[in-house]
Amino acid sequence: MKNRRRTVYPEGRRIGFRGNRKPALILCIVMTLIAVTGVATVRHVRRNSYDALMAEATQHYEEERHQPALDAYRQASERYPGRIEPILGMAGSAERIGEVELAIDAYRAGLEILPDDAAPFRAVLLCERGRLYVLLKDWESAQRDFEAAASFDPTDFNAWFSLGAVFEKRDMPQDALTAYRRALDLSPSSDAAEEAMGRVSALIVPSEEDLSAMQEQKYAEAVQVGNIALKLKRYDEASKRFAEALIVRSDDVDAWLGFADAREGLGDLAGAISSCERILKKDPENPDAQERLLLLQEKAAEAAKKRPSRSRSGRSAPAQS
């Protein structure tokens, strides 16, 4: 009995071990395959994730490999529709390889997915697309985009300046001047806008109505500044301004009266009297000129009395008792 037990026990252990070895090996293989597949899946997901695709595209773009960049941006856009970044990347890459039409299409797609409340960003995209139309010398389309950009964001300097440039190219100097002036208002320190205004201003031939309006404005400004200068007792400045007004309106009563006051302030009573006489020559019944002339004549007479008379030798004549 003892021998039989020794024989059966070891044999039983060997039989039991051999019976469990195959399932364990299969299980090990299956677990390994699952692990390998999982790692591959994770790598695939990571490699094709939005961030990974964008990082790859950006790297290509920064290394100036624009065709691979375009392909990567396109892949990101197709896999993740509705994202604006890959569309902008496509536009930039397409332009770099000379595919301007493709870049325009990309900006069009970008504008279509922008939300309604993104007006400033919409203006930026319109300006970029307008710039591409300029490259194609499609001035009408460029004008349309720049006008739309200025409408979406009236504070966009680039939109107004670019619109002025298109108007200038289309031989529309008056419209160009208006656009450039708006750009200069937004950026007063812009030398480019100031230079452009001067350039197109020289091309504008004013009509008779415009000239008349300009003259009237010049007259009104001169009289206004002259009156302010009189109140500040800056008689020299007032005299110059009223003289400018009289160049526009040589028979204007207000300008002559203001000029008379300025000359009186400078001590030129003769000039002040001459101004009033000029008014009365044209309008003998003018009450303001009549009153002013009398006062000036009295003042001139009193000044003459105060001046000592001189003999021929240059000495003052003795006062008579």
FENRA-V746253 format. One record per run of one state. SS is the DSSP state (H for helix, E for strand, - for the rest). FROM is the first residue (numbers start at 1). TO is the last residue. If there is no record, write none. Layout:
ss | from | to
SS | FROM | TO
SS | FROM | TO
//
This chain:
ss | from | to
- | 1 | 1
H | 2 | 47
- | 48 | 49
H | 50 | 62
- | 63 | 65
H | 66 | 79
- | 80 | 83
H | 84 | 96
- | 97 | 99
H | 100 | 113
- | 114 | 118
H | 119 | 135
- | 136 | 138
H | 139 | 152
- | 153 | 156
H | 157 | 169
- | 170 | 172
H | 173 | 186
- | 187 | 190
H | 191 | 201
- | 202 | 207
H | 208 | 231
- | 232 | 234
H | 235 | 248
- | 249 | 252
H | 253 | 265
- | 266 | 268
H | 269 | 282
- | 283 | 286
H | 287 | 306
- | 307 | 309
E | 310 | 310
- | 311 | 315
E | 316 | 316
- | 317 | 321
//
